Amino acid sequence: MKILHKNSCRFNSFKRTQIILQHLGMSKHTNSETEVFLERKGCAGVITLNRPKALNSLNLSMIRQIYPQLKKWEQEPETSLIIIKGTGGKAFCAGGDIKAVTEAGKAKQKLTQEFFREEYTLNSAIGTCQKPYVALIHGITMGGGVGLSVHGHFRVATEKTLFAMPETAIGLFPDVGGGYFLPRLPGKLGYFLALTGFRLKGRDVQKGGIATHFVASEKLTMLEKDLLTLKSPSKENVAEVLDVYHKKCQADQDKPFILEEHMDSINRCFSANTMEQIIQNLQEDGSPFALEQLKIIKKMSPASLKITLRQLTEGSSKSLQEVLVMEYRLSQACLRGHDFYEGVRAVLIDKDQNPKWKPAKLEEITDGFLNDCFKSLGSDDLKF
């Protein structure tokens, strides 16, 4: 019984994720603060997210500063490496500026198109960046923060890293290229993470395939210094430095992946083609772990669950750019709908944690509804 109690505390992460989302909702924009630092240091261009009070959440003005500078550094011969990190110690980046987007959506403002269009364009630029790209994902890394890191060459986690894609809890879907990287994780792990919002911590972020390396947080400053002193480094040179730090870090090295004992169950339950079948599989599994996930899934937006399952299924055979085009269509569908606004109200604004989803049941979500979410926007489609 002790083991079960301990695990259930780890698995029942739904409430903590809601608290982090609430923190994003409370963030205030102040023009007097520099929201992102873009600096040349040694051989590298260094991007530092600087909204610590808002857990370094990503807004449109930050995207508009980062994107052109990233493209410029990519072309500059004297810049051989890109490093991205966050200030404050609590978060790398806890997500996008959700509240600003929902307010703009209600007012029918252009920000609803501009934010997602430009964020996804930045995600694509990171994925195609010709220079080695190193994300130091120390602290909370969720949603938009995952988009700033996971498509780059290297992601360095620490014992403080906390990863999640919690979007189905607010009537959205795991965007920023989630439809590309999630189905490419081992087995059905990505489907599980996407549908439940399950959080991975510390070395488990690396063992799960999100991070490429794991380094103790106390060594991050020294690691960055060693990277900056490299002379015109290649991707291989950068990998060598990261590998040295990774191998030196013994913390939790021999500890099994938190989900290892459940991977057979995850692969079996989440291999179904429909949400209804996934739920049936979890019920039939009947283990405490499966029943806990079932409980969590039943709190999520039914529309978001069905959109997400199809997003990952289709994304498994698409390029990153094709996925981002698909996800832009989905973002606009969510902003036309009900659940995103209701999820943000329940979690971020009123904080009653009691969203009234419409439709309220999975079986009420038709193929026609889903097809409408995925259909082309014609001349308004995202283009690369």
C-alpha positions in Angstrom: 0.0 0.0 0.0 2.9 2.4 0.7 4.2 2.1 -2.8 0.8 2.7 -4.3 0.3 5.8 -2.2 3.7 7.2 -3.2 3.1 6.6 -6.9 -0.4 8.0 -6.8 1.0 11.3 -5.4 3.4 11.5 -8.3 0.7 10.5 -10.8 -2.0 12.9 -9.5 -0.3 16.0 -10.9 -3.4 17.5 -12.4 -3.9 20.1 -9.6 -0.2 21.3 -9.6 -0.5 21.9 -13.4 -3.6 24.0 -12.8 -1.7 26.1 -10.3 1.0 26.8 -12.9 -1.6 27.6 -15.5 -3.2 30.0 -13.0 0.2 31.7 -12.6 0.3 32.3 -16.3 -3.1 33.8 -16.2 -2.1 36.4 -13.5 0.9 37.7 -15.5 0.9 41.4 -16.2 2.7 43.0 -19.1 5.0 46.0 -18.2 6.8 47.8 -21.0 9.5 49.0 -18.6 10.9 45.5 -18.3 13.1 43.9 -20.9 11.2 40.7 -21.6 14.0 39.0 -23.6 17.7 39.6 -23.8 19.4 38.9 -27.1 23.2 39.0 -26.7 26.3 37.9 -28.5 28.6 36.1 -26.1 31.8 34.4 -27.3 30.9 32.2 -30.2 27.2 32.2 -29.4 24.0 34.1 -29.7 22.3 33.9 -26.3 18.5 34.3 -25.9 17.4 34.9 -22.3 13.7 34.9 -21.5 13.2 37.5 -18.8 9.6 37.4 -17.4 10.4 35.5 -14.2 7.2 36.7 -12.4 5.2 35.3 -15.3 7.3 32.1 -15.3 8.9 33.4 -18.5 5.6 32.9 -20.4 6.0 33.8 -24.1 4.1 36.7 -25.6 3.9 38.2 -29.1 6.4 40.9 -28.5 9.0 38.4 -27.3 8.4 36.2 -30.4 8.8 39.3 -32.6 12.2 40.0 -31.0 13.5 36.4 -31.0 12.6 35.3 -34.6 14.5 38.0 -36.6 17.5 37.7 -34.3 17.6 34.0 -34.6 17.5 34.3 -38.4 20.2 36.9 -38.3 22.5 34.8 -36.1 21.9 31.8 -38.4 23.4 33.8 -41.3 26.3 35.4 -39.3 29.7 33.5 -39.8 30.9 34.7 -36.3 27.9 33.2 -34.6 28.4 29.4 -34.4 25.9 28.5 -31.7 22.5 29.5 -30.3 21.7 29.1 -26.5 18.3 29.8 -25.1 17.5 29.9 -21.3 15.2 31.6 -18.8 15.8 33.8 -15.7 14.5 33.4 -12.2 15.3 29.8 -11.5 11.7 28.6 -11.4 10.9 28.3 -15.1 12.5 28.0 -18.5 9.2 29.0 -20.0 5.8 27.8 -18.6 3.9 28.4 -21.8 2.3 31.0 -24.1 0.5 34.1 -23.0 -2.9 32.3 -22.9 -4.9 35.1 -21.2 -3.9 37.7 -23.8 -5.0 35.3 -26.6 -8.4 34.6 -25.1 -9.1 38.2 -24.4 -8.2 39.0 -28.1 -10.4 36.1 -29.2 -13.4 37.4 -27.4 -12.8 40.9 -28.9 -12.2 39.4 -32.4 -8.8 41.0 -32.5 -6.0 40.1 -35.0 -3.8 38.9 -32.1 -5.6 35.5 -32.3 -4.1 34.9 -35.7 -0.8 36.8 -35.3 0.2 35.1 -32.0 -0.2 31.5 -33.3 1.1 32.3 -36.8 4.2 33.9 -35.6 4.8 31.4 -32.7 4.6 28.5 -35.1 6.9 30.2 -37.6 9.4 30.6 -34.8 9.0 26.9 -33.9 9.7 26.0 -37.5 12.8 28.3 -37.6 14.2 26.5 -34.5 13.5 23.1 -36.1 15.4 24.1 -39.3 18.1 26.2 -37.7 21.5 25.4 -39.3 23.5 26.4 -36.2 23.7 24.1 -33.1 20.8 25.1 -30.9 21.0 24.4 -27.2 18.0 24.9 -24.9 18.7 24.9 -21.1 15.3 23.8 -19.9 15.9 24.4 -16.2 12.6 24.6 -14.3 9.0 24.6 -15.6 8.9 23.8 -19.4 5.4 23.6 -20.7 3.4 24.4 -23.9 5.1 27.3 -25.6 8.3 26.6 -23.7 8.4 23.2 -25.2 8.0 24.8 -28.6 11.1 27.0 -27.9 13.2 24.0 -27.1 12.1 20.5 -28.3 12.7 21.2 -32.0 16.3 22.3 -31.5 19.4 20.0 -31.6 20.0 19.8 -27.9 17.7 20.1 -24.8 19.5 20.1 -21.4 17.3 19.1 -18.4 18.2 19.5 -14.7 16.8 18.1 -11.5 14.4 21.1 -11.5 13.0 20.5 -14.9 9.2 20.0 -15.0 7.7 19.1 -18.4 4.1 18.9 -19.4 1.7 19.5 -22.3 -1.4 20.4 -20.2 -3.6 21.9 -23.0 -6.5 19.4 -23.0 -7.3 20.7 -19.5 -8.1 24.2 -20.9 -9.9 23.2 -24.1 -6.9 23.5 -26.4 -4.5 20.8 -27.8 -0.7 20.2 -27.5 0.4 22.6 -30.2 3.8 24.2 -31.0 4.7 21.1 -33.0 3.3 18.6 -30.4 1.8 16.7 -33.3 5.3 16.2 -34.6 7.4 15.3 -31.6 4.9 13.5 -29.4 4.0 10.6 -31.7 7.8 10.1 -32.2 8.5 9.4 -28.5 8.9 5.7 -27.5 5.8 3.5 -27.9 2.7 5.4 -27.1 4.3 7.6 -24.5 3.6 10.8 -26.5 -0.1 10.0 -26.9 -0.3 9.4 -23.1 1.5 12.7 -22.3 -0.7 14.6 -24.7 -4.1 13.3 -23.6 -3.4 13.2 -19.8 -1.1 16.2 -19.4 1.1 13.9 -17.2 4.2 15.7 -15.9 7.7 14.5 -16.2 10.4 15.7 -13.7 14.1 15.9 -13.7 16.0 13.0 -15.3 12.7 11.5 -16.4 12.5 14.3 -19.0 15.6 13.0 -20.5 14.8 9.3 -20.1 11.4 9.9 -21.7 13.1 11.4 -24.8 12.2 15.1 -24.4 15.6 16.2 -23.3 18.8 15.0 -24.9 21.0 15.6 -21.9 20.8 15.8 -18.1 23.0 18.1 -16.0 22.9 19.2 -12.4 21.6 22.7 -12.1 24.7 23.8 -10.2 26.8 23.0 -13.2 24.7 25.0 -15.8 26.8 28.2 -15.4 30.0 26.3 -16.0 28.5 24.4 -18.9 27.4 27.6 -20.6 30.9 29.1 -20.1 32.5 26.0 -21.7 30.1 26.3 -24.7 30.8 30.0 -25.1 34.6 29.4 -25.2 34.4 27.0 -28.1 36.0 28.2 -31.3 33.6 27.9 -34.3 32.0 24.7 -32.9 30.2 22.2 -35.1 27.2 20.3 -33.9 29.6 17.4 -32.9 31.8 19.8 -30.9 28.8 21.0 -28.9 27.6 17.4 -28.4 31.0 16.4 -27.0 30.8 19.2 -24.3 27.2 18.3 -23.4 28.1 14.6 -23.3 30.9 15.2 -20.8 28.6 17.0 -18.4 25.9 14.5 -18.9 28.2 11.5 -18.1 29.6 13.3 -15.0 26.1 13.7 -13.5 25.3 10.7 -11.3 22.0 12.0 -9.8 19.2 9.5 -10.5 21.3 7.8 -13.1 20.3 4.3 -12.1 16.8 5.1 -11.1 14.3 3.6 -13.6 12.1 5.9 -15.7 9.0 6.9 -13.7 6.7 5.3 -16.3 8.8 2.2 -17.1 6.7 -0.2 -15.1 3.6 1.2 -16.8 4.8 1.3 -20.4 3.2 -2.0 -21.4 -0.1 -0.7 -20.1 0.4 2.7 -21.8 1.3 1.1 -25.1 -1.7 -1.3 -25.0 -4.3 1.3 -23.8 -3.2 4.2 -25.9 -2.7 2.3 -29.2 -6.5 2.5 -29.9 -7.7 4.6 -32.8 -10.5 6.3 -30.9 -10.8 8.1 -27.5 -13.8 5.8 -26.7 -11.6 2.7 -27.1 -8.8 4.3 -25.1 -11.2 4.8 -22.2 -12.5 1.3 -22.5 -8.9 -0.1 -22.5 -8.1 1.8 -19.3 -11.3 0.5 -17.7 -10.5 -3.0 -18.7 -6.9 -2.6 -17.5 -8.2 -1.8 -14.0 -4.9 -1.1 -12.4 -4.6 1.8 -9.9 -2.4 3.6 -12.5 -4.9 3.1 -15.4 -7.9 4.1 -13.2 -6.0 7.3 -12.1 -5.4 8.2 -15.8 -9.0 7.5 -16.6 -10.1 9.9 -13.8 -7.8 12.6 -15.2 -9.0 12.1 -18.8 -12.6 12.5 -17.8 -11.8 16.0 -16.5 -10.5 17.1 -19.9 -12.4 18.8 -22.7 -13.9 16.0 -24.8 -13.4 18.0 -28.0 -9.8 18.6 -27.1 -9.2 14.9 -26.5 -10.6 13.9 -29.9 -8.7 16.7 -31.7 -5.5 15.8 -30.0 -5.7 12.1 -30.8 -6.3 12.8 -34.5 -3.6 15.5 -34.4 -1.0 13.0 -33.2 -2.2 10.2 -35.5 -1.9 12.5 -38.6 1.2 14.2 -37.3 3.1 10.9 -37.0 3.6 10.8 -40.8 4.0 14.6 -41.5 7.0 16.9 -41.5 7.3 19.5 -38.8 6.2 22.2 -41.2 3.1 20.2 -42.3 2.2 19.6 -38.6 2.5 23.4 -37.9 0.2 24.1 -40.8 -2.3 21.6 -39.4 -2.0 23.0 -35.9 -2.6 26.6 -37.0 -5.9 25.4 -38.5 -6.7 23.8 -35.1 -5.7 26.9 -33.2 -8.2 28.9 -35.2 -10.9 26.3 -34.8 -10.4 26.4 -31.0 -10.7 30.2 -31.0 -14.0 29.9 -33.0 -15.3 27.4 -30.5 -16.5 27.3 -26.9 -14.1 25.1 -24.8 -10.9 27.1 -25.0 -12.6 30.2 -23.5 -14.4 28.0 -20.9 -11.2 26.2 -19.9 -9.4 29.5 -19.4 -12.3 30.8 -17.4 -12.4 27.8 -15.1 -8.7 27.4 -14.6 -7.3 31.0 -15.0 -10.0 33.5 -14.3 -12.7 32.3 -12.0 -10.5 29.4 -10.8 -13.5 27.2 -9.9 -11.9 24.2 -11.7 -15.3 23.3 -13.0 -15.4 23.8 -16.8 -18.7 23.2 -18.6 -17.5 21.6 -21.8 -19.6 21.7 -24.9 -20.1 19.1 -26.2 -20.0 17.5 -22.8 -19.6 13.9 -24.0 -17.1 12.2 -26.4 -19.9 10.5 -28.3 -21.5 14.0 -29.1 -18.4 15.0 -31.1 -19.0 14.0 -34.7 -16.6 13.3 -37.5 -18.1 16.4 -39.2 -17.1 18.6 -36.2 -13.5 17.2 -36.3 -13.3 17.6 -40.1 -14.3 21.2 -39.8 -11.5 21.8 -37.2 -8.9 20.2 -39.6 -10.0 21.8 -42.8 -7.9 24.2 -44.9 -8.2 27.9 -44.2 -7.5 28.7 -47.8 -5.5 31.9 -48.3 -5.4 32.2 -44.4 -3.4 29.0 -44.0 0.0 29.2 -42.4 2.7 29.1 -45.1 6.4 28.3 -45.1 
